[in-house]
């Protein structure tokens, strides 16, 4: 980053004041000098940011919010990585275009074009912070992807078939997670949650009995810890992850996956 551009910000303001009709009401030379002396500290601290989310938010909220299965978490990591990759690529091309424009402005040599060149240089300096932030976010999701894959014993070259085969379990866990939230908020399953359960062959009344028994167990026996919560969701997945076949039967489906059109690794 061009530090001269940043540290000379206040100097430019001072030059503007002395060379134009701009007059501040209370900002004096000594106050400008005080602002300038503190800019280096602010600039250093700003390096901690430049990205949309912290690593904590990305890993504990973005991934948890959308994933009940490790494959879903991996997919979310990949989506975020691709999003950051595209943004980084566009940012790099934008900087390169700006650098060409700067050369043209300098070559022109007019007072206005030289001013445009100075503004463009300052813009590049500002862009670097956010470019670095995007790179840090991308690296964070790469790290999360590998941790999740290894922790869940997922082979490195997993494919679309692996992902599809994990989907019923994910949806069963999601329906029961939503059901717990509905029961805690209103004492009944919401219309959307009941419909979600039906789509995967789970009778809403049966699910409500399971959830009611779990909530009663939590309130009476004190089993209200996160580990038991995850254990309950996994138990429901073990118990009901094959129920989607009942829903298929009602529709007249004989196969859930059209395998010739799935990406598969040997």
C-alpha positions in Angstrom: 0.0 0.0 0.0 1.2 3.5 -0.8 1.7 5.0 2.6 2.6 8.4 1.2 -0.9 8.8 -0.2 -2.4 8.0 3.2 -0.1 10.0 5.4 -0.3 13.1 3.2 -4.1 13.3 3.4 -4.1 16.1 6.0 -1.3 17.8 4.1 -3.5 17.9 1.0 -6.4 19.4 3.0 -4.0 22.1 4.3 -2.9 22.8 0.7 -6.5 23.0 -0.4 -7.3 25.5 2.4 -4.3 27.7 1.5 -4.8 27.6 -2.3 -8.6 28.0 -2.5 -11.4 30.0 -1.0 -12.2 27.1 1.4 -12.2 28.3 5.0 -12.9 26.1 8.0 -14.7 27.6 11.0 -12.8 25.8 13.7 -10.2 23.5 12.2 -6.8 25.2 12.5 -3.3 24.2 11.5 -2.5 22.7 14.9 -5.7 20.7 14.8 -4.9 19.3 11.4 -1.5 18.3 12.6 -3.1 16.5 15.5 -5.5 14.6 13.2 -2.5 13.7 10.9 -0.5 12.4 13.8 -3.3 9.9 14.8 -3.9 8.6 11.2 -1.1 6.1 11.4 -2.6 4.4 14.4 -6.1 4.3 12.8 -4.6 3.0 9.6 -2.9 0.1 11.5 -6.0 -0.9 13.3 -8.1 -0.8 10.1 -6.0 -3.7 8.8 -8.0 -5.9 11.2 -11.1 -5.4 9.1 -11.8 -4.9 5.3 -14.1 -7.9 5.2 -17.8 -8.4 5.6 -17.8 -11.0 8.5 -15.4 -12.1 11.2 -14.1 -15.6 11.1 -16.2 -16.3 14.2 -19.4 -15.1 12.4 -18.6 -17.0 9.2 -17.9 -20.4 10.9 -20.4 -20.4 13.8 -23.3 -18.5 12.1 -23.1 -18.8 8.3 -22.3 -22.6 8.4 -24.5 -23.5 11.4 -27.5 -21.6 10.0 -27.7 -23.5 6.8 -26.2 -26.9 7.5 -27.5 -30.0 9.4 -25.1 -32.3 7.6 -21.3 -32.0 7.0 -21.9 -32.1 3.2 -24.2 -29.1 3.5 -21.5 -27.3 5.5 -19.0 -28.2 2.8 -21.3 -26.9 0.1 -21.7 -23.6 2.0 -17.9 -23.3 2.3 -17.6 -23.9 -1.5 -20.3 -21.3 -2.2 -18.6 -18.7 -0.1 -15.1 -19.5 -1.6 -16.5 -19.1 -5.1 -18.2 -15.8 -4.2 -14.9 -14.4 -2.7 -12.9 -15.8 -5.7 -15.1 -13.9 -8.1 -14.9 -10.7 -6.1 -11.1 -11.0 -5.8 -10.8 -11.5 -9.6 -12.9 -8.5 -10.4 -11.0 -6.4 -7.9 -7.7 -7.3 -9.5 -8.9 -6.5 -13.0 -10.3 -3.2 -11.7 -6.9 -2.3 -10.2 -5.1 -3.2 -13.4 -7.6 -1.0 -15.4 -7.0 1.9 -13.0 -3.3 1.5 -13.3 -3.6 1.9 -17.1 -5.8 4.9 -16.7 -3.2 6.5 -14.3 -0.5 6.1 -17.0 -2.7 7.8 -19.5 -3.5 10.6 -17.1 0.2 11.2 -16.4 1.1 11.0 -20.1 -1.5 13.7 -20.8 0.1 15.9 -18.2 -2.8 18.4 -17.9 -3.5 19.7 -14.4 -6.9 18.0 -14.4 -5.6 14.7 -15.6 -2.7 14.8 -13.0 -5.4 15.3 -10.4 -7.4 12.4 -11.8 -4.2 10.3 -11.6 -3.7 11.2 -7.9 -7.3 10.3 -7.1 -7.0 7.0 -8.9 -3.9 6.1 -7.0 -5.7 6.9 -3.7 -8.5 4.7 -4.9 -6.2 1.8 -5.5 -4.7 2.3 -2.0 -8.2 2.1 -0.5 -9.1 -1.0 -2.6 -6.1 -3.0 -1.3 -7.6 -3.2 2.2 -10.8 -4.8 0.9 -8.9 -7.0 -1.5 -6.9 -8.3 1.4 -10.0 -8.8 3.5 -11.6 -10.9 0.7 -8.5 -13.0 0.6 -8.6 -13.5 4.3 -12.3 -14.6 4.2 -11.5 -17.0 1.3 -8.7 -18.6 3.3 -10.9 -18.9 6.4 -13.5 -20.9 4.4 -10.8 -23.0 2.9 -9.6 -23.9 6.4 -13.2 -24.6 7.6 -13.8 -26.8 4.5 -10.8 -29.0 5.3 -11.5 -29.2 9.0 -15.1 -30.3 8.4 -14.1 -32.8 5.7 -11.4 -34.4 7.9 -13.5 -34.4 11.1 -16.4 -36.2 9.3 -14.1 -38.7 7.5 -15.2 -37.5 4.1 -13.0 -38.6 1.3 -11.1 -35.9 -0.5 -12.6 -36.6 -3.9 -16.3 -36.8 -2.7 -18.8 -36.2 -5.4 -22.4 -35.2 -6.3 -23.7 -38.7 -5.5 -22.2 -38.6 -2.0 -23.8 -35.2 -1.4 -27.2 -36.4 -2.7 -27.2 -39.5 -0.6 -26.6 -37.4 2.5 -29.6 -35.1 1.8 -32.5 -37.1 3.4 -30.6 -37.1 6.7 -30.0 -33.4 6.5 -33.6 -32.6 5.8 -34.9 -34.9 8.6 -32.6 -33.1 11.1 -33.7 -29.7 9.7 -37.4 -30.6 10.1 -37.0 -31.6 13.7 -34.8 -28.6 14.4 -37.6 -26.4 13.0 -40.1 -28.4 15.0 -38.4 -27.8 18.3 -38.3 -24.0 17.5 -42.0 -24.0 16.7 -42.9 -25.9 19.8 -40.9 -23.6 22.1 -42.4 -20.5 20.5 -46.0 -21.6 20.0 -46.6 -25.0 21.5 -47.4 -26.5 18.1 -45.8 -27.2 14.8 -46.0 -24.4 12.3 -47.7 -25.0 8.9 -44.4 -24.8 7.1 -42.7 -27.2 9.4 -45.6 -29.7 9.1 -45.5 -29.5 5.3 -41.7 -29.9 5.3 -42.1 -33.2 7.4 -44.8 -34.5 5.1 -42.5 -34.0 2.1 -40.0 -36.4 3.7 -42.6 -39.0 4.7 -42.8 -38.0 8.4 -46.2 -37.8 10.0 -46.4 -34.4 11.8 -48.3 -35.8 14.8 -45.6 -38.5 15.3 -42.9 -35.8 15.0 -44.7 -33.6 17.5 -44.8 -36.5 20.0 -41.1 -37.0 19.6 -40.4 -33.3 20.1 -42.7 -33.0 23.0 -41.0 -35.9 24.8 -37.6 -34.4 24.1 -38.6 -31.0 25.5 -40.2 -32.7 28.6 -37.0 -34.6 29.1 -35.0 -31.3 28.9 -37.2 -29.4 31.3 -37.6 -32.2 33.9 -34.3 -34.0 33.8 -32.0 -31.1 33.0 -30.7 -32.6 29.8 -30.7 -29.2 28.2 -27.2 -29.1 26.9 -26.0 -28.6 23.3 -24.5 -32.1 23.0 -27.8 -33.8 23.9 -29.6 -31.5 21.4 -27.4 -32.6 18.6 -27.7 -36.2 19.8 -31.5 -35.9 19.6 -31.4 -34.5 16.0 -29.1 -37.4 15.0 -31.4 -39.9 16.6 -34.3 -38.6 14.6 -32.2 -38.8 11.4 -31.3 -42.4 12.3 -35.0 -43.2 12.9 -36.7 -41.3 10.0 -34.1 -40.8 7.2 -35.7 -43.6 5.2 -39.2 -42.2 5.5 -38.8 -40.2 2.3 -39.5 -43.5 0.4 -43.1 -43.3 1.7 -43.4 -39.9 0.1 -41.9 -41.2 -3.1 -44.4 -44.0 -3.2 -47.3 -41.6 -2.9 -46.0 -39.6 -5.8 -45.2 -42.7 -7.9 -41.5 -42.3 -7.9 -39.4 -45.4 -8.0 -35.9 -43.8 -7.8 -34.9 -40.7 -6.0 -31.6 -40.2 -7.8 -31.1 -40.2 -11.6 -27.6 -41.5 -11.3 -26.5 -41.2 -15.0 -26.8 -37.4 -14.6 -24.8 -37.1 -11.4 -21.2 -36.1 -11.3 -19.3 -39.1 -9.8 -15.7 -39.8 -9.0 -14.3 -43.3 -9.3 
